[in-house]
Amino acid sequence: MTTELAPLGSGQMFDHIARRYDFVNRVLSFGMDLGWRKRAVRSLQLGEKPRVLDLATGTGDLAIDIARMHPGATVVGLDPSQEMLAIAATKLAKRGLTDRISLVVGDAQELPYRDCEMDAATIAFGIRNVPDRKRALREMARVVRPGGRIAILELGEPRRGFFGGVARIHCRHVVPKLGALLSGSREYAYLQRSIAAFPPPEEFATMMQEAGLHVIEVVPLSFGACTLYVATPAEDA
Ligand SMILES: C[S@@+](CC[C@H](N)C(=O)[O-])C[C@H]1O[C@@H](n2cnc3c(N)ncnc32)[C@H](O)[C@@H]1O
C-alpha cells in the first residue's frame, strides 16, 4: 500500500501537521516567529476600530496578535485547512477572543469580500503555499481600502554573510530532519524546499507591484531568514 501525500502546501497537507504545527514552528524558528508576527502587526499602523483580514491564518497566531495589540479590532482569519482552523478555534476560545476573531474556510486566490471592505490584510508564512501568488496579491489589493496596509511575512534562504550561512545550513539540513522528527511527518521536507524556492525579496516585491500594490518597505528580519513586506493598494491600479 502506498501512502499518498496531499498536494504540497495545500490545506490538506496542513491538515496532516495541524496538531503539532505550533510546537514545531516554535522549535524550528527558536521562538523568533513570535516577534516577527508582532513586527508585522505594528507595520499595519491600524486605527481605532479596524477590520483586518488574516489570510492563511492557520492556527491563528497572527490573528490573535492583531486582536490583542488592537483591542478595538475585529479580525477574519481565513484558511483552507479545517484542521488548522480547528486548533485556531480552540485557542480563540481559551483566550476569550471568539467574539472578535471569526474563522472562515477559504482560499487566498478568491476572497469572498467586496472591494475595499477591509482596513488591512496580512498573510504570514502562507503566500509561499498559494499556487497563483500574483492572484492572491491582487485579491489583497482589491479588498483593502485605499491607504490601508498589507503586511506579508515570508521565510527565505538568506544569501549573504556569516549569519546568512548559518541560517542557510539550518534551513537546508536542520528544518527537514528536526521537523520530521518532532512532527512525525514527511511534510517538513516540503517546507525546506518551498523556502529555498521562494523568490528573493526584490523579485517578490516586483511581483507585488505588478499585482497592484505599492510597496512601502521590505524589511529583512533575523539576518534575512524572514522578510516583512509592507504595502498599500496602488492608487492607479
Ligand atoms: C505555514 S502555515 C502559516 C500559518 C499562520 N499564518 C502562521 O503564522 O503560523 C501556512 C498556511 O497556509 C495555508 N494555505 C495553503 N494554501 C492556501 C491558499 N490557497 N489560501 C490560503 N491559505 C492557504 C495552509 O492551510 C496553512 O494553514
The ligand as a MOL file (V3000), in Angstrom:
LIG
                    3D

  0  0  0     0  0            999 V3000
M  V30 BEGIN CTAB
M  V30 COUNTS 27 29 0 0 0
M  V30 BEGIN ATOM
M  V30 1 C 2.8760 27.7210 7.3910 0
M  V30 2 S 1.1400 27.8900 7.6790 0 CHG=1
M  V30 3 C 1.0510 29.5380 8.3200 0
M  V30 4 C 0.0210 29.7030 9.4130 0
M  V30 5 C -0.0110 31.0460 10.1290 0
M  V30 6 N -0.2440 32.1660 9.2420 0
M  V30 7 C 1.2110 31.3310 10.9710 0
M  V30 8 O 1.6350 32.4790 11.0430 0
M  V30 9 O 1.7040 30.3950 11.6140 0 CHG=-1
M  V30 10 C 0.5720 28.0740 6.0450 0
M  V30 11 C -0.9430 28.0600 5.9020 0
M  V30 12 O -1.2580 28.3570 4.5210 0
M  V30 13 C -2.4990 27.7280 4.2710 0
M  V30 14 N -2.7770 27.7090 2.8290 0
M  V30 15 C -2.3970 26.7980 1.8920 0
M  V30 16 N -2.9120 27.1200 0.6860 0
M  V30 17 C -3.6310 28.2610 0.8590 0
M  V30 18 C -4.4250 29.0750 -0.0190 0
M  V30 19 N -4.5560 28.7830 -1.3100 0
M  V30 20 N -5.0440 30.1710 0.5060 0
M  V30 21 C -4.9090 30.4810 1.8170 0
M  V30 22 N -4.1740 29.7350 2.6900 0
M  V30 23 C -3.5430 28.6540 2.2110 0
M  V30 24 C -2.3160 26.3640 4.9100 0
M  V30 25 O -3.5460 25.6810 5.0960 0
M  V30 26 C -1.6060 26.7380 6.2140 0
M  V30 27 O -2.5140 26.8800 7.2960 0
M  V30 END ATOM
M  V30 BEGIN BOND
M  V30 1 1 1 2
M  V30 2 1 2 3
M  V30 3 1 2 10
M  V30 4 1 3 4
M  V30 5 1 4 5
M  V30 6 1 5 6
M  V30 7 1 5 7
M  V30 8 2 7 8
M  V30 9 1 7 9
M  V30 10 1 10 11
M  V30 11 1 11 12
M  V30 12 1 11 26
M  V30 13 1 12 13
M  V30 14 1 13 14
M  V30 15 1 13 24
M  V30 16 1 14 15
M  V30 17 1 14 23
M  V30 18 2 15 16
M  V30 19 1 16 17
M  V30 20 1 17 18
M  V30 21 2 17 23
M  V30 22 1 18 19
M  V30 23 2 18 20
M  V30 24 1 20 21
M  V30 25 2 21 22
M  V30 26 1 22 23
M  V30 27 1 24 25
M  V30 28 1 24 26
M  V30 29 1 26 27
M  V30 END BOND
M  V30 END CTAB
M  END
